[in-house]
Amino acid sequence: HYNKPMKNIIDYIKEYGNLTLEEYPFNNVDSLILSQISYIKFENSTIDVESEVHLLNEFENEINDLCTNTRVPELNEELFLQTIHSLRYEAITISHLQTNFDKDNEKQFCAMTFHLPNQTDYIAFRGTDASFVGWKEDFNMSFKSHIASQISAKGYLENIAKDFPNKKIRVGGHSKGGNI
């Protein structure tokens, strides 16, 4: 649907960030953006992300701390700042942040729900982080019938579907997050 190729997802936000999700419907690039935002360490925030929090306003003062331990922190920071200052994503809220890092069970899990303005929820699963446990779980996918994060993802989806029975649910993630 683009008239010209985009260099990356930040360029996409710069190009289409002035269009609401009603004007230019949610698409695969929006899914990729929300999946990448799930790598931001909201669990390190002073803000409780269990309850619904407005994506735009709440986290800007903490952006450095939330992106510090991500891969390529400066790009995650730029992505997040572009997102929170765009008309396209201004009505999105997030909730139900769930993280579980368990060295003994080789589990690195994170999920969050983005509430879109059209009565749709987008569930993003964080993929493999830079931890040894995250990579070990990633490798476990090659020979195990299921991994700990897949079981957690199933439970997470069931709970969100139960909590929001009348909403359309979209699911996404990058890397291991896409698998689970």
C-alpha positions as MATLAB code, in Angstrom:
seq = 'HYNKPMKNIIDYIKEYGNLTLEEYPFNNVDSLILSQISYIKFENSTIDVESEVHLLNEFENEINDLCTNTRVPELNEELFLQTIHSLRYEAITISHLQTNFDKDNEKQFCAMTFHLPNQTDYIAFRGTDASFVGWKEDFNMSFKSHIASQISAKGYLENIAKDFPNKKIRVGGHSKGGNI';
ca = [
       0.000    0.000    0.000;
       2.980    2.321    0.017;
       3.933    4.620   -2.817;
       7.622    4.334   -2.002;
       9.814    1.840   -0.162;
      10.499    2.428    3.520;
      13.956    2.072    4.999;
      12.717    0.815    8.357;
       9.797    0.951   10.769;
      10.848    4.348   12.096;
      10.545    5.723    8.551;
       7.093    4.128    8.347;
       5.997    6.039   11.463;
       7.420    9.266   10.058;
       5.500    8.692    6.818;
       2.188    7.371    8.172;
       2.216    8.531   11.780;
      -0.115   11.420   10.967;
      -2.856    8.997    9.862;
      -5.080    7.389   12.465;
      -5.763    3.671   12.458;
      -9.230    4.533   11.152;
      -7.790    6.475    8.206;
      -5.134    3.887    7.353;
      -6.044    0.475    8.805;
      -3.797   -1.597   11.039;
      -1.411   -3.690    8.942;
       1.645   -5.937    9.158;
       4.018   -3.020    9.713;
       1.937   -1.815   12.663;
       2.119   -5.376   13.997;
       5.896   -5.320   13.653;
       6.093   -1.982   15.479;
       4.032   -3.208   18.437;
       6.023   -6.448   18.497;
       9.245   -4.438   18.691;
       7.819   -2.190   21.415;
       7.286   -5.333   23.500;
      11.088   -5.513   23.859;
      11.055   -2.257   25.829;
      11.490   -3.131   29.495;
       8.182   -1.827   30.851;
       8.684   -4.126   33.824;
      11.444   -1.724   34.955;
       9.027    1.196   35.033;
       7.694    2.847   38.148;
       4.294    2.729   36.429;
       2.062   -0.293   37.021;
       1.404   -1.868   33.635;
      -0.906   -4.501   35.059;
      -3.730   -1.995   34.749;
      -4.410   -0.061   31.571;
      -1.887    2.707   30.901;
      -1.845    5.236   28.095;
       1.068    4.420   25.810;
       1.806    7.991   24.828;
       2.049   10.071   27.935;
       3.063    7.801   30.736;
       6.509    6.526   29.828;
       8.331    9.344   28.085;
      10.212   10.436   31.217;
      11.487    6.888   31.748;
      12.431    6.077   28.156;
      16.195    5.920   28.790;
      15.808    3.439   31.634;
      13.293    1.306   29.750;
      15.496    0.937   26.662;
      18.893    0.589   28.347;
      19.033   -3.206   28.387;
      17.555   -3.785   24.942;
      19.439   -4.593   21.769;
      20.385   -1.348   20.025;
      18.914    0.874   22.758;
      19.174    4.065   20.720;
      16.958    2.639   17.947;
      14.404    1.315   20.432;
      14.365    4.726   22.078;
      13.859    6.475   18.735;
      11.135    4.002   17.742;
       9.303    4.509   21.010;
       9.570    8.303   20.854;
       8.332    8.355   17.255;
       5.456    6.096   18.240;
       4.322    8.063   21.267;
       4.421   11.335   19.341;
       2.397   10.089   16.380;
      -1.305   10.578   15.793;
      -1.467    6.982   14.563;
      -0.703    5.432   17.949;
      -1.917    8.122   20.352;
      -5.096    6.322   21.408;
      -3.352    3.014   22.185;
      -3.175    1.871   25.785;
      -1.327   -1.115   27.201;
      -2.129   -3.463   30.047;
      -1.649   -6.965   31.386;
       2.135   -6.879   31.314;
       3.333  -10.305   32.330;
       6.982  -11.252   32.625;
       8.574  -14.418   33.882;
      12.292  -15.055   33.930;
      13.054  -18.460   35.398;
      16.604  -19.733   35.116;
      15.811  -23.174   36.553;
      12.996  -23.822   34.052;
      14.852  -22.124   31.162;
      12.075  -19.607   30.640;
      12.222  -16.003   29.438;
       8.662  -14.807   28.843;
       7.005  -11.446   28.371;
       3.574  -10.543   27.026;
       1.503   -7.372   26.966;
      -1.805   -6.282   25.535;
      -2.164   -3.170   23.392;
      -5.731   -1.841   23.300;
      -6.421   -0.301   19.893;
      -9.157    2.297   19.458;
     -11.378    0.044   17.305;
     -12.247   -2.494   20.030;
      -9.315   -4.678   18.986;
      -6.632   -5.955   21.328;
      -3.168   -6.708   20.044;
      -1.190   -9.149   22.147;
       2.561   -8.929   21.687;
       4.947  -11.610   22.865;
       8.546  -10.526   23.398;
      11.052  -12.649   21.580;
      14.449  -13.822   22.688;
      16.347  -11.299   24.745;
      20.110  -11.171   25.224;
      20.108  -13.415   28.286;
      21.579  -16.909   28.341;
      18.216  -18.224   29.577;
      16.426  -16.599   26.637;
      18.794  -18.152   24.125;
      18.668  -21.534   25.853;
      14.875  -21.531   25.613;
      15.174  -20.486   21.969;
      17.424  -23.473   21.232;
      15.071  -25.764   23.169;
      12.448  -25.117   20.472;
      14.547  -27.146   18.035;
      14.072  -30.433   19.887;
      11.284  -30.070   22.464;
       7.605  -30.496   21.675;
       6.909  -27.325   23.664;
       8.825  -24.798   25.724;
       7.855  -23.061   28.956;
       7.029  -19.767   27.228;
       4.605  -21.473   24.849;
       2.654  -22.802   27.817;
       2.637  -19.335   29.402;
       1.511  -17.775   26.113;
      -1.429  -20.157   25.890;
      -2.519  -19.260   29.409;
      -2.045  -15.551   28.706;
      -4.236  -15.714   25.587;
      -6.938  -17.649   27.414;
      -7.022  -15.059   30.209;
      -7.197  -12.087   27.825;
      -9.963  -13.755   25.811;
     -11.875  -14.327   29.047;
     -11.289  -10.750   30.309;
     -12.277   -9.129   27.001;
     -14.805  -11.510   25.403;
     -16.276   -8.982   22.970;
     -13.043   -7.743   21.461;
     -11.235   -8.907   18.377;
      -7.776  -10.181   19.320;
      -4.699  -10.022   17.133;
      -1.502  -11.765   18.196;
       2.075  -11.092   17.191;
       5.683  -11.180   18.191;
       9.183  -11.172   16.799;
      11.518  -14.162   16.764;
      10.602  -16.525   19.596;
       7.700  -14.170   20.352;
       6.212  -14.943   16.949;
       6.542  -18.644   17.616;
       4.883  -18.585   21.009;
];
